[in-house]
Amino acid sequence: MKEISAGGVVFRHNESGQLQVQLIQDRYGKVSLPKGKMEAGETVEQTALREIREETGLSGEIVAPIDQIKYQYEHAQFGTVNKEVHYYLVKAVGGTHQAQVEEIRGVDWFEPLEAWRKQKQSGYDNNHRIVAGALQLLGLQVT
């Protein structure tokens, strides 16, 4: 069985013109990115934007694809599931910034290098290259 999800690294320029990157804290307390499963009739891009809106309250515009993560997990009913997650760099264009408390613990904005530090410190390993790829698209190099 194959399962497709999509999400993104959301960015904005605050009132002072400073670049900020959004991170969420998932229900397990880990730093993560908004994402979720594709619904029937959606494109992966539509899924990414819908999930960002649902989880963070923000509407966005896709700037560029970042990368995909692929892995397998065991589902009690369906057995081995091949999971594919598509990530995009997304510019925040509207909405009200608020966490969807049913799914995540929190959502906040960070200066890009602080976001990178938080990702490396308490994020999922497979998201390192996604966050690094987003920062690279934004003109920043991280190691």
Protein Blocks (a to p, Z undefined) as FASTA:
>chain_A
ZZdddddddddddfkopacddddddfkopacdddddddehiafklmmmmmmmmmnopacd
dfbdfbdcddddddfklopadddddddddddfbdjddddfklmmbdcdddfklmmmmmmm
mpcfklmmmmmmmmmmnopacZZ
